[in-house]
Amino acid sequence: MCGIVGYVGSKNAQSILLEGLHRLEYRGYDSAGIVTFQDGDACLLRVKGKVAGLDSLVNDSHRDDSIGIGHTRWATHGEPSERNAHPHNVGDIFLVHNGIIENYKDLKSVLETRGYSFVSETDTEVLTALVDSIYQQDKNLFAAVSEALHMVVGAYGIAVVAKDNMDEVVVARSGSPLVIGVGEGETFIASDPSALVGNTNQVIFLKDGEVAKCTRDGVTVKDSADQAVEPIVETIEMDIQAMQKKGFDHFLVKEIFDQPESLSATLAGRVVKDQDLLRLGGLNMSEEELRAVKHIFIVACGTASYASMMASYYIERFADDVVIDTVVASELRYRSFNVPENSLAIFVSQSGETADTIACLKEMKQRGVRCLGVVNAVGSTIAREVDGGIYIHAGAEISVASTKGFTSQVVALVLFGLVMAQAKGMSIEDVRPYIDELDALPEEIAAVLDTKNEEVKQLAADYSQYEHAFYIGRDILYPLALEGALKLKETSYIHVEGQPAGELKHGSIALIDDRFFEVAFVMDNELFEKSMSNIIEVQARGGHVIVVTNSSREIEAERVVRIESRLKMFTPLLFNVVSQLFAYYVAVNRGNDVDQPRNLAKSVTVE
Ligand code: AGP
């Protein structure tokens, strides 16, 4: 996903654009650029690499322009380079784009017959030329962008300016997020509200198919049928604190340590221990509708899919008349699947903008399935498209690797499961242990952070040089192993596989030798002995096993990290804190860009 910013007003556009790009850099960061204008003269600055590379170029340019657009890129077409960086310029038109133009090759052929030539490998440059080819007819930018987009197939969030028009930035979206910030005598554009913080909290969330003309005097919007649309201006509460590192070295470790607070925010008003009360306000489902649910699809990607899988193990324990399918969105969207009667679809997404997840949401809506969202980003596409849902209120998650989002997603889904089970007759006696443990969970996570941080930091130092690892767990610890493996691989670039502990003997154990270390999650429960058998199998083949457990029993392993907690059911979420810290410290030891790992973006808004 890329970051888009725009400005038209009376202040210095370069500084506003640059600040916005720094805020959005977590979305994609292989190249960046801005263009500003004064009296028809364009100042285009682009770099390969991070936004910081623009800072010096801006300082040296000494411009005081008051209109412009900017972009930070996660490459889809064309390798990261200055030539492929946005903004792209063809003729009078400068354009930035988040998304994919699927028919760009056909458009390119037509434009070449009209005399256009291209210098980059991007689909965006073709779109820029298409807009210019129409703009040259009557110099109406608003109309030219609308007409061009009628010819486009694909997903886009774009901002467009013309160098001979110093008064308007035209924006449009279809499938990629775009928000407009309304100020006094100025208008801001961004691909997500976090870039607007400090400038305005009055925001218009553009809808798919809409095109908007942004000027110093306001915003004019029309829909895909070119009909005028009255824009809805909403007030958003963005927590600038949540976006700052608060003294931590990286957002990743800050967000790991945020979890007692972010989880408390997820639970606030929803778990009321002294009243034995659970309540979820935004489901928009009656008791009867909850009672009728027989099949749940939980649809997500990456970490959100592992949170979904973990939550499904909990829900199946207390909602035994419900079948739960946790499915990866990129698979579901092309699978021919049946939707049984009385199905419910839940879409889990931290950003609320993941393209694969959104595609499944649209498919389920078309099939008439009731859709709920479990989302962090307020006002995001998924949050706006579902019939109801649960905001996890975890606060802005900046680091590309999701940590506090995972924990709050699991808990939010479990809360839904409990509310649904209560509607189905689950007694308060059976619910109360969950209420007690959920109420205690933030404090227990804080205790793990306090007591295990240094131990895990040392552990990471001892294992940072390995290039291969397995994460294993049984039952509810299997999705934890998957999440732990993802956290380590995406931050440290170590090759890590998550496996069901009982599965190793069916083939993967052939891999184990001195090159590998293994992290084995072991609960002090009826699966303890079975888990220990798996560990012994691994060690017998030269494995270097690190056990993470809440058991005080004797354990033969290379290293043992013991978690002491009064919790019984939610100890996996305490193990997960150890796993997060371990991934963080290994990545730091390996000198990686912890918050913006190579090849990744915070939210993947393209297929
Ligand atoms: C999380 O650590 C990953 N960076 C990634 O798997 C992420 O969870 C996935 O892209 C889904 O994002 P979403 O929750 O915003 O939909």
Residues whose N, C-alpha, C, O or C-beta is under 5 A from the ligand:
A	BS01	AGP	C301 G302 T303 A304 V348 S349 Q350 S351 G352 T354 V400 A401 S402 A601 K602 S603 V604
